[in-house]
């Protein structure tokens, strides 16, 4: 088991179960008294109260000489008037911040209780799938429910975890296998607050939801308990409760085991930069003095608009992060993490996290979303972290489909010029124009994520700006790409897959998914318009419609081909920057370059041409020799499409990928 001890202490935090005793420990230095209350059932209002003893380090402890497996517990604290938390829930019961599983009511308050259990799981000799080099990863970022919730997925049964690993369906793990990616990154699966306060009226605590008519937090970027899995995706979910059994623990582990057995690396998106706001979670409403930052006036800090900031510089808070990460890696065999708004964590924590995780798991994947408090991809690279690369996203696609479009639109995003594009292809290296990283192994290249417009919608709006605020009357005809949209979509895909570094795509990018706000009983004034922030919508706005894959099968097959090519072509992802040589013309939107793959043991050299112009290039001279065409403006495949020598024609806003054996 992992150590859950605060620095300089000997007591393990949380609940420790043995054959004939159960021990509890909670760090709450300002409380003047603490009780641990044991419940026989999760919805019991009263339970067996046990006073706890406070140690010198501020840790409250209790040992009961019984094995309390299958019971629930919660803590009740008393404070002096001047030490009382600033919270409407200060007199409430609180679950343990080190809870491995909680049972909650499906309301905004949650009323969580910690469940005591000893889980034994048969991994059947499956184990971690760590990459030897992170640049070998092709990451598929997705919400677990999005891949199975729509009827077109063909998934059957109860709970998103169980549905995900069904084999005979269009969605879930079967879709990943068909597509060919080798890594999945799940949106948050640590226990979060799925329900927000009622819309439009103040609650008795003073919460006033004026922003979310759906009263939901579907994506999960509001963590309540950092060690417990999100139980709303399990088969025992009911309208009233979730997590009344440990189904979520077993079912999530089955997901990871199945993914590993199929060769997938499994990453989790984790949110350690803030805590959930409205539920009765202990970090926000019992222990905010320990775990949350305050300004000089005593107000909670909130530089990113998330409601509060996690105080990672506090030793107890930093230790909680590390304990949690190691727990997920040991107990659930998670292979790595993407850290939401990671720049809100202090830099000493960056080093402490990396040291603790990679001392035990040297090839574990650590990826930062390198902003929040400040923009810091280069700083993360200096600390040995990989980061999301927004510069490849903005340079190729643009930052705004109406006003700031990029290369694929025959345009220049306002920060981009030719030299930056070349450096991006080499890995966005810090010694070049617009550089961010010390090595391309730190560059997570992407054109679409859960945030913002889908790539497909960005292209639709980029070519028809009026679409951004139009009501979509016919979803099928809107989703099906026309020839121009398809050409640009393929150029975007090619530009991503021939750039050095780690590749990430978002769910549905491979068939130009469109997020059109679905009709629901909720009174949404933007219904049937294109969405760019669908965090609160557990409906067909987010769920992948696999009938739309059929509408854009040509693009889907193009992605499948590029994924296969990249996996078989190490020079396209991890060669040395000096092995990439660009040609120069009077036309800055014509990019062609030669890759010598010698350093990667790739037996081939490559030549790539990308024509960002709105006009065709009728004759482009090739380097000497006979070249195999792997991708052009129509098809991408690791099998040879054709042979070329001398010169080729490049249609407008399209590209070509060629290779030849190195002599």
C-alpha positions in Angstrom: 0.0 0.0 0.0 1.1 3.6 -0.5 2.1 5.8 2.4 -0.6 8.3 3.4 1.4 10.0 6.1 2.0 13.7 6.4 5.7 14.8 6.4 7.1 14.3 9.9 4.2 12.1 11.2 3.7 8.4 11.7 -0.1 8.2 11.4 -1.7 7.0 8.1 -4.5 9.3 7.1 -7.9 7.9 6.1 -9.3 4.6 7.2 -7.0 1.5 7.8 -8.8 -1.8 8.0 -7.4 -4.9 9.6 -8.8 -8.3 10.8 -9.8 -7.1 14.2 -9.6 -3.3 14.2 -10.4 -0.2 12.2 -8.3 2.9 12.5 -9.3 6.5 11.4 -7.1 9.6 11.1 -8.0 13.1 9.9 -5.8 16.2 9.6 -7.9 19.1 11.0 -5.5 21.3 13.1 -8.0 24.1 14.0 -10.8 21.9 15.4 -11.2 21.8 19.2 -13.1 18.4 19.1 -13.8 15.7 16.6 -16.2 12.8 16.4 -16.2 9.8 14.1 -19.7 8.5 13.5 -20.3 5.0 12.3 -23.4 4.1 10.3 -25.0 0.8 9.5 -26.6 2.1 6.3 -25.7 5.0 4.0 -29.0 6.9 4.6 -29.0 6.6 8.4 -29.4 9.9 10.1 -27.9 8.8 13.4 -25.0 6.6 14.1 -22.5 5.3 16.7 -20.5 8.3 17.9 -16.8 8.0 18.9 -14.7 10.9 20.2 -11.3 11.2 18.6 -7.9 12.2 20.1 -5.9 15.0 18.7 -2.1 14.6 18.3 0.5 17.3 18.3 0.6 17.6 14.5 -3.1 18.4 14.3 -4.1 14.8 13.3 -7.2 13.4 15.0 -7.1 9.6 15.4 -9.3 6.8 16.6 -9.0 3.0 16.7 -12.0 0.8 17.1 -11.3 -2.8 18.1 -13.6 -4.2 15.4 -13.5 -4.9 11.7 -16.0 -2.4 10.4 -16.1 -3.5 6.7 -19.4 -2.7 5.0 -20.1 0.2 7.4 -20.1 3.9 6.6 -18.6 6.8 8.5 -18.4 10.5 8.6 -16.7 13.2 10.8 -18.3 15.9 12.9 -16.0 18.8 14.1 -16.4 21.5 16.7 -14.5 24.8 16.5 -13.8 27.8 18.6 -15.7 30.8 17.3 -12.6 32.4 15.8 -11.4 29.2 14.1 -14.8 28.2 12.6 -14.7 27.6 8.8 -16.3 30.3 6.6 -18.9 27.9 5.2 -22.7 27.3 5.3 -22.0 23.7 6.0 -19.8 24.2 9.1 -22.2 22.1 11.3 -22.6 19.3 8.8 -21.2 15.8 8.7 -18.3 15.3 6.4 -16.9 12.3 4.6 -13.2 11.6 4.9 -11.0 13.6 2.4 -9.0 10.3 2.0 -12.2 8.3 1.2 -11.6 5.5 -1.3 -15.3 5.3 -2.0 -18.3 7.4 -1.0 -22.0 7.0 -1.1 -23.9 10.2 -2.0 -27.4 11.5 -2.5 -27.9 12.8 -6.1 -28.4 16.4 -5.0 -26.1 19.4 -5.2 -25.2 18.8 -1.5 -24.3 15.1 -2.0 -24.2 14.4 1.8 -21.4 12.0 1.2 -20.5 9.2 3.7 -17.3 7.2 3.4 -17.8 3.5 2.8 -15.4 1.0 4.5 -14.4 -1.8 2.3 -11.5 -4.1 1.5 -11.5 -4.7 -2.3 -9.7 -7.6 -3.8 -9.6 -7.5 -7.5 -8.2 -10.1 -9.9 -6.1 -8.3 -12.5 -5.3 -11.7 -14.3 -1.7 -10.7 -14.9 -2.6 -7.5 -16.8 -0.4 -4.6 -15.8 0.5 -1.1 -16.7 1.1 -0.2 -20.3 3.7 2.6 -20.1 5.2 4.0 -23.3 8.9 3.6 -23.8 8.8 7.0 -25.4 5.7 9.3 -24.9 6.0 10.3 -28.6 4.8 6.8 -29.4 1.4 7.7 -28.0 -1.7 8.6 -30.0 -4.0 9.9 -27.3 -7.8 9.7 -27.7 -9.3 12.2 -25.2 -12.9 11.4 -24.3 -15.6 11.4 -21.7 -16.4 7.8 -20.9 -20.1 8.2 -21.3 -19.9 9.9 -24.7 -18.7 6.7 -26.4 -21.7 4.6 -25.4 -24.7 6.8 -24.5 -26.1 7.5 -28.0 -28.3 4.7 -29.3 -26.1 4.5 -32.4 -23.3 3.1 -30.3 -25.1 -0.2 -30.0 -24.1 -0.4 -26.3 -26.5 -2.2 -23.9 -26.7 -2.8 -20.2 -26.3 -0.7 -17.1 -23.7 1.9 -16.4 -21.1 3.6 -18.5 -18.2 1.6 -17.2 -19.8 -1.7 -18.2 -21.0 -0.4 -21.5 -17.6 0.9 -22.4 -16.0 -2.6 -22.5 -18.7 -4.4 -24.4 -17.2 -5.9 -27.5 -20.1 -6.1 -29.9 -20.9 -2.4 -30.5 -20.0 0.6 -32.6 -18.8 2.6 -29.6 -16.7 2.1 -26.5 -13.5 0.2 -26.6 -14.5 -1.3 -29.9 -14.4 2.1 -31.6 -10.9 2.7 -30.2 -9.7 -0.7 -31.6 -11.2 0.0 -35.0 -9.6 3.5 -35.1 -6.2 2.2 -34.1 -5.2 4.7 -31.4 -3.0 3.3 -28.6 -3.9 5.5 -25.6 -7.1 6.8 -24.0 -7.4 9.8 -21.8 -10.6 10.0 -19.8 -12.1 13.2 -18.7 -12.3 13.4 -14.9 -13.3 10.2 -13.1 -12.3 11.2 -9.6 -15.5 11.7 -7.5 -17.0 15.0 -8.5 -20.2 17.0 -7.9 -22.4 16.1 -10.9 -25.4 18.2 -9.7 -25.3 21.9 -9.3 -27.8 24.0 -7.3 -31.3 24.6 -8.7 -31.4 27.2 -11.5 -32.7 30.7 -10.9 -33.3 30.8 -7.2 -31.1 31.0 -4.1 -30.7 28.0 -1.9 -30.8 28.1 1.9 -27.0 28.2 1.9 -27.0 31.3 -0.3 -25.9 29.6 -3.5 -27.5 31.3 -6.6 -27.2 29.4 -9.9 -27.6 32.0 -12.6 -25.4 30.4 -15.2 -26.4 26.7 -15.6 -30.0 25.9 -16.5 -29.0 22.2 -16.8 -28.1 22.1 -13.1 -25.4 19.6 -14.0 -21.7 19.3 -14.2 -21.3 16.6 -16.9 -17.5 16.9 -17.6 -16.5 16.6 -13.9 -14.1 19.4 -13.4 -15.3 19.9 -9.8 -13.5 17.3 -7.7 -15.0 16.4 -4.3 -12.9 13.4 -3.3 -9.5 12.8 -4.9 -9.2 9.0 -4.1 -12.7 7.9 -4.9 -14.1 7.0 -8.4 -17.1 8.8 -9.8 -20.1 6.5 -9.0 -22.7 8.0 -11.4 -21.1 5.9 -14.2 -21.5 2.6 -12.3 -24.3 0.0 -12.7 -25.7 0.6 -9.2 -26.7 4.2 -9.9 -30.3 5.1 -8.9 -32.3 8.3 -9.1 -31.8 8.8 -5.4 -28.3 7.6 -4.6 -25.0 6.6 -6.2 -22.3 4.4 -4.8 -24.3 2.4 -2.4 -22.2 -0.6 -3.3 -18.6 -0.8 -4.5 -19.7 -1.6 -8.1 -17.9 1.5 -9.3 -14.6 0.3 -7.9 -14.8 -3.1 -9.6 -16.3 -1.8 -12.8 -13.6 0.9 -13.3 -10.9 -1.6 -12.7 -12.5 -3.9 -15.3 -12.3 -1.0 -17.8 -8.6 -0.5 -17.1 -7.9 -4.2 -17.2 -9.7 -4.6 -20.5 -7.9 -1.6 -22.0 -4.5 -2.9 -20.9 -5.3 -6.4 -22.2 -5.9 -4.7 -25.6 -2.6 -2.8 -25.4 -3.9 0.7 -24.5 -2.2 3.1 -22.2 -4.7 4.6 -19.8 -4.6 8.2 -18.7 -6.8 10.2 -16.4 -7.6 13.9 -16.5 -7.2 15.1 -12.9 -8.2 18.3 -11.3 -6.0 19.3 -8.4 -6.1 23.1 -9.0 -9.4 23.6 -7.2 -12.2 21.8 -5.4 -15.9 21.5 -5.9 -18.0 24.4 -4.6 -21.5 23.5 -3.6 -21.5 20.0 -2.1 -20.6 19.1 1.4 -17.0 18.1 0.7 -14.4 18.4 3.4 -11.7 20.2 1.5 -14.0 23.2 0.6 -16.2 23.4 3.7 -14.3 21.8 6.6 -10.6 22.2 5.8 -10.4 25.3 3.6 -7.8 26.8 5.9 -5.5 23.9 5.1 -6.3 23.2 1.4 -7.4 26.4 -0.2 -5.6 29.7 -0.9 -6.7 33.0 0.5 -5.7 36.5 -0.4 -4.4 39.1 2.1 -8.1 40.0 3.0 -8.9 36.4 3.8 -11.0 35.8 0.7 -10.6 32.7 -1.4 -8.4 33.2 -4.4 -9.8 32.5 -7.8 -7.5 33.6 -10.6 -8.9 31.1 -13.1 -12.6 31.5 -12.6 -13.0 28.0 -11.1 -14.3 29.3 -7.7 -11.2 28.6 -5.5 -7.6 27.6 -5.7 -6.0 24.5 -4.2 -3.2 25.4 -1.8 -0.6 23.0 -3.2 2.3 24.7 -1.5 0.8 23.6 1.9 2.6 20.3 2.9 -0.6 18.5 3.7 -2.2 19.6 0.4 0.9 18.6 -1.6 1.0 15.2 0.1 -2.7 14.6 -0.6 -2.0 15.1 -4.4 0.9 12.7 -4.3 -0.9 10.1 -2.2 -3.9 10.3 -4.6 -1.8 9.9 -7.7 0.1 6.9 -6.4 -3.2 5.4 -5.2 -4.7 5.5 -8.7 -1.5 4.0 -10.2 -1.2 1.2 -7.6 -4.9 0.3 -7.0 -6.3 1.1 -10.5 -3.1 0.7 -12.6 -3.5 4.1 -14.2 -0.6 4.8 -16.5 -0.5 8.6 -16.3 -2.3 11.8 -15.8 -3.2 15.1 -17.6 -3.3 17.9 -15.0 -6.1 20.5 -15.5 -4.9 24.1 -15.2 -1.6 22.8 -13.9 0.0 26.3 -13.7 -2.1 26.9 -10.6 0.0 24.4 -8.7 3.2 25.7 -7.2 6.4 24.8 -8.9 7.8 22.8 -6.0 4.8 20.6 -6.3 5.6 20.0 -10.0 8.9 18.6 -8.9 7.5 16.7 -5.9 4.8 15.1 -8.1 7.3 14.1 -10.8 9.8 12.7 -8.3 7.2 10.7 -6.3 5.5 9.2 -9.4 8.5 8.5 -11.6 10.7 7.1 -8.8 8.2 4.2 -8.6 7.0 4.3 -12.3 9.8 5.8 -14.4 7.8 5.8 -17.6 4.5 7.2 -16.1 3.0 9.9 -18.3 2.7 13.4 -16.8 1.0 16.0 -19.0 0.2 19.6 -17.9 -2.4 21.9 -19.2 0.2 24.6 -18.7 -1.9 27.7 -17.9 -4.3 28.9 -15.2 -2.4 31.3 -13.1 0.2 32.0 -15.8 1.2 30.6 -19.2 4.1 28.3 -18.6 4.7 25.5 -21.1 8.4 26.3 -21.2 8.6 26.3 -17.4 7.0 22.8 -17.3 9.5 21.6 -19.9 12.3 22.8 -17.7 10.8 20.7 -14.9 10.6 17.7 -17.2 6.9 17.7 -17.9 5.0 17.4 -21.2 2.3 20.0 -21.9 -0.5 20.7 -24.2 0.8 22.7 -27.2 -1.7 25.4 -28.0 0.6 26.9 -30.6 0.2 24.0 -33.0 -3.5 24.3 -32.5 -3.6 28.0 -33.1 -1.0 28.1 -36.0 -2.6 25.4 -38.1 -6.2 25.9 -37.2 -6.4 29.4 -35.8 -7.7 30.8 -32.5 -11.0 32.1 -33.6 -13.0 30.7 -36.6 -14.4 34.1 -37.4 -11.6 36.5 -36.8 -8.3 34.7 -36.4 -7.9 31.7 -38.7 -4.8 29.7 -39.5 -2.8 27.9 -42.2 -5.5 25.4 -43.2 -7.7 28.3 -44.2 -5.0 29.9 -46.4 -4.5 32.5 -43.6 -2.1 33.4 -40.9 -3.2 33.4 -37.2 -2.1 36.7 -35.7 0.9 35.2 -33.7 2.1 32.9 -36.5 4.5 33.3 -39.4 6.4 30.8 -41.6 9.3 30.3 -39.2 6.9 29.4 -36.4 5.2 26.8 -38.5 8.5 25.2 -39.3 9.5 25.1 -35.7 6.1 23.6 -34.7 6.6 20.8 -37.1 10.1 20.1 -35.5 8.4 20.0 -32.1 7.9 23.6 -31.1 11.4 23.7 -29.7 12.5 26.5 -27.4 15.5 27.6 -29.5 13.2 28.3 -32.5 10.5 30.8 -33.3 7.6 30.5 -30.9 9.4 27.7 -29.1 8.0 26.2 -25.9 9.8 22.9 -25.2 13.3 21.5 -24.6 12.4 18.4 -26.5 9.6 17.3 -28.8 8.8 14.6 -26.1 7.2 17.4 -24.1 4.9 18.6 -26.9 1.4 17.3 -26.8 0.1 18.2 -30.3 -3.6 18.7 -30.8 -6.1 20.6 -32.8 -9.2 19.8 -30.8 -9.9 19.1 -27.1 -13.0 19.0 -24.9 -12.7 22.8 -24.6 -13.9 25.1 -27.4 -15.4 24.2 -30.8 -14.8 20.8 -32.3 -12.3 20.9 -35.2 -15.2 20.1 -37.5 -17.3 23.0 -36.2 -14.3 25.3 -36.3 -13.9 24.5 -40.0 -17.6 24.8 -40.7 -17.7 28.3 -39.1 -14.4 29.3 -40.5 -15.8 28.7 -44.0 -19.2 30.2 -43.2 -18.9 32.6 -40.2 -22.6 33.1 -40.0 -23.0 29.6 -38.8 -21.8 30.4 -35.3 -25.2 31.8 -34.3 -27.5 30.1 -36.7 -30.2 27.5 -35.7 -29.4 24.2 -37.3 -32.6 22.9 -38.8 -31.2 19.7 -40.4 -28.5 18.1 -38.3 -27.6 15.4 -40.8 -27.0 17.8 -43.7 -25.1 20.2 -41.4 -22.8 17.4 -40.2 -22.0 15.9 -43.6 -18.9 17.7 -44.9 -19.0 19.2 -48.3 -15.9 18.9 -50.6 -14.2 22.1 -49.3 -14.8 21.2 -45.6 -13.5 17.7 -46.2 -10.4 18.9 -48.0 -9.5 21.3 -45.2 -10.3 18.6 -42.5 -7.8 16.2 -44.2 -5.1 18.9 -44.4 -5.6 19.6 -40.7 -5.3 15.9 -39.9 -2.1 15.5 -42.0 -0.5 18.6 -40.4 -1.1 17.1 -37.0 0.2 13.6 -37.8 3.4 14.7 -39.4 4.5 17.0 -36.6 7.1 15.8 -34.0 5.9 15.1 -30.5 2.9 13.4 -28.9 -0.3 13.3 -30.8 -3.8 13.8 -29.3 -7.2 13.8 -30.9 -10.5 14.4 -29.2 -13.5 12.0 -29.4 -15.3 12.4 -32.7 -12.6 14.5 -34.4 -12.0 11.6 -36.7 -15.4 12.1 -38.3 -15.9 15.9 -37.9 -18.3 15.6 -35.0 -20.5 18.6 -34.6 -21.8 19.7 -31.2 -25.2 21.1 -31.9 -27.2 21.8 -28.7 -29.8 19.1 -28.4 -33.4 19.6 -27.7 -34.2 18.8 -24.1 -36.8 19.9 -21.5 -34.3 22.5 -20.3 -35.1 26.0 -21.5 -31.8 26.7 -23.3 -32.0 29.9 -25.5 -29.2 28.5 -27.7 -30.9 25.2 -28.5 -30.0 23.9 -32.0 -27.0 26.2 -32.3 -23.3 25.1 -32.3 -21.9 24.8 -28.8 -18.3 25.6 -27.8 -18.6 24.9 -24.0 -20.8 21.8 -23.4 -19.5 21.0 -19.9 -23.0 20.8 -18.4 -24.9 18.7 -21.1 -25.5 15.0 -20.5 -27.4 14.6 -23.7 -26.9 14.2 -27.5 -24.9 17.5 -27.6 -22.0 15.5 -26.3 -22.8 11.9 -27.0 -21.1 10.6 -30.1 -23.5 9.7 -32.9 -22.0 6.9 -34.8 -24.4 7.4 -37.7 -22.5 10.6 -38.3 -19.3 8.6 -38.7 -21.0 7.0 -41.7 -21.8 10.4 -43.1 -18.1 11.3 -43.0 -16.6 7.9 -43.4 -14.0 9.3 -45.9 -12.5 11.5 -43.1 -12.7 8.6 -40.6 -10.8 6.3 -42.9 -8.2 9.1 -43.5 -7.6 9.3 -39.8 -7.4 5.6 -39.5 -4.7 5.6 -42.2 -2.7 8.4 -40.6 -2.8 6.7 -37.2 -1.5 3.5 -38.8 1.2 5.3 -40.7 2.4 7.2 -37.6 2.6 4.1 -35.4 4.8 2.4 -38.1 6.9 5.5 -38.8 9.0 6.6 -35.9 10.7 9.3 -37.9 7.4 11.2 -38.1 7.1 11.5 -34.4 10.6 11.5 -32.7 13.5 12.3 -35.0 16.1 14.8 -34.2 15.2 18.4 -35.3 18.3 18.6 -37.5 17.0 15.7 -39.5 14.1 17.8 -40.8 15.0 20.0 -43.8 12.6 22.6 -45.3 12.4 23.9 -48.8 12.0 27.6 -49.4 9.9 29.4 -52.1 8.4 32.7 -52.6 5.1 31.2 -51.4 5.0 31.0 -47.6 1.8 28.9 -47.6 3.5 26.1 -49.4 5.4 24.0 -46.9 7.5 21.0 -48.0 10.2 19.2 -46.0 12.4 16.2 -46.0 12.8 13.9 -42.9 15.9 11.7 -42.5 14.7 9.0 -40.0 18.1 7.6 -39.3 18.2 8.5 -35.6 14.9 6.6 -35.0 15.9 3.4 -36.7 13.2 4.1 -39.3 14.2 2.4 -42.5 12.5 5.2 -44.6 13.1 8.8 -45.4 10.0 11.0 -45.8 8.9 13.9 -47.9 5.8 16.0 -47.0 4.1 18.7 -48.9 1.3 20.8 -47.4 -0.3 23.4 -49.7 -2.2 25.9 -47.5 -3.0 28.0 -50.6 -6.5 28.4 -52.0 -5.1 27.5 -55.4 -3.5 24.3 -56.7 0.2 23.9 -57.2 0.3 22.3 -60.7 3.9 21.1 -60.5 6.0 20.5 -57.4 9.4 19.1 -57.9 10.3 16.1 -55.7 13.8 15.2 -54.4 15.6 12.7 -56.5 14.5 9.1 -56.5 11.3 7.0 -56.6 8.8 7.8 -53.8 5.9 5.8 -52.4 2.8 7.8 -51.7 1.2 7.0 -48.3 -1.3 9.9 -48.1 -2.7 12.5 -50.6 -5.7 14.7 -50.7 -8.0 11.7 -50.8 -6.6 8.7 -49.0 -4.1 7.8 -46.2 -2.8 4.3 -45.8 0.3 2.5 -44.6 0.0 0.5 -47.8 1.4 2.1 -50.8 -1.1 4.2 -52.8 1.0 5.0 -55.8 4.6 5.7 -56.9 5.9 9.2 -57.8 9.1 10.7 -59.1 10.1 13.9 -60.7 7.1 16.1 -59.7 3.6 15.9 -58.3 0.5 18.2 -58.4 -0.9 19.4 -55.1 -4.5 20.5 -55.0 -5.5 23.6 -53.0 -5.6 23.2 -49.2 -4.3 19.7 -49.3 -1.1 17.7 -48.7 0.8 14.6 -49.6 3.1 12.3 -47.6 5.8 10.2 -49.4 8.5 7.9 -48.3 11.4 5.9 -49.8 13.8 3.4 -48.4 17.1 4.9 -47.2 20.1 3.6 -49.0 
